[in-house]
């Protein structure tokens, strides 16, 4: 039974890390989109 508890805890931690990775990717994508948009807008000036 301790092995089952270990794997459940390990799986839960992996799921949490995966969720954090998704949030980080979303923030990075928004940042890059903002940079691209601002560079396009600055070209028009």
C-alpha positions as a LaTeX table, in Angstrom:
\begin{tabular}{lrrr}
\hline
Residue & $x$ (\AA) & $y$ (\AA) & $z$ (\AA) \\
\hline
Unk1 & 0.00 & 0.00 & 0.00 \\
Unk2 & 2.82 & 2.53 & 0.63 \\
Unk3 & 3.82 & 2.19 & $-3.03$ \\
Unk4 & 0.34 & 3.22 & $-4.12$ \\
Unk5 & 0.50 & 6.30 & $-1.89$ \\
Unk6 & 3.93 & 7.17 & $-3.31$ \\
Unk7 & 2.74 & 6.93 & $-6.93$ \\
Unk8 & $-0.41$ & 8.94 & $-6.19$ \\
Unk9 & 1.68 & 11.70 & $-4.60$ \\
Unk10 & 4.21 & 11.55 & $-7.45$ \\
Unk11 & 1.44 & 11.74 & $-10.08$ \\
Unk12 & $-0.23$ & 14.68 & $-8.29$ \\
Unk13 & 3.05 & 16.58 & $-8.24$ \\
Unk14 & 3.59 & 15.91 & $-11.95$ \\
Unk15 & 0.08 & 17.19 & $-12.72$ \\
Unk16 & 0.75 & 20.36 & $-10.73$ \\
Unk17 & 4.04 & 20.96 & $-12.57$ \\
Unk18 & 2.32 & 20.39 & $-15.92$ \\
Unk19 & $-0.30$ & 22.98 & $-15.01$ \\
Unk20 & 2.38 & 25.46 & $-14.00$ \\
Unk21 & 4.20 & 24.83 & $-17.30$ \\
Unk22 & 1.00 & 25.62 & $-19.20$ \\
Unk23 & 0.57 & 28.88 & $-17.27$ \\
Unk24 & 4.20 & 29.83 & $-17.94$ \\
Unk25 & 3.80 & 29.12 & $-21.67$ \\
Unk26 & 0.65 & 31.25 & $-21.78$ \\
Unk27 & 2.44 & 34.16 & $-20.06$ \\
Unk28 & 5.40 & 33.81 & $-22.42$ \\
Unk29 & 3.12 & 33.78 & $-25.47$ \\
Unk30 & 1.31 & 36.92 & $-24.29$ \\
Unk31 & 4.66 & 38.64 & $-23.73$ \\
Unk32 & 5.96 & 37.74 & $-27.19$ \\
Unk33 & 2.69 & 38.83 & $-28.82$ \\
Unk34 & 2.97 & 42.15 & $-26.97$ \\
Unk35 & 6.54 & 42.63 & $-28.20$ \\
Unk36 & 5.57 & 41.88 & $-31.78$ \\
Unk37 & 2.54 & 44.16 & $-31.63$ \\
Unk38 & 4.54 & 47.02 & $-30.15$ \\
Unk39 & 7.26 & 46.61 & $-32.79$ \\
Unk40 & 4.63 & 46.77 & $-35.56$ \\
Unk41 & 3.06 & 49.86 & $-34.04$ \\
Unk42 & 6.45 & 51.55 & $-33.64$ \\
Unk43 & 7.25 & 50.92 & $-37.32$ \\
Unk44 & 4.24 & 53.01 & $-38.32$ \\
Unk45 & 5.47 & 56.07 & $-36.43$ \\
\hline
\end{tabular}
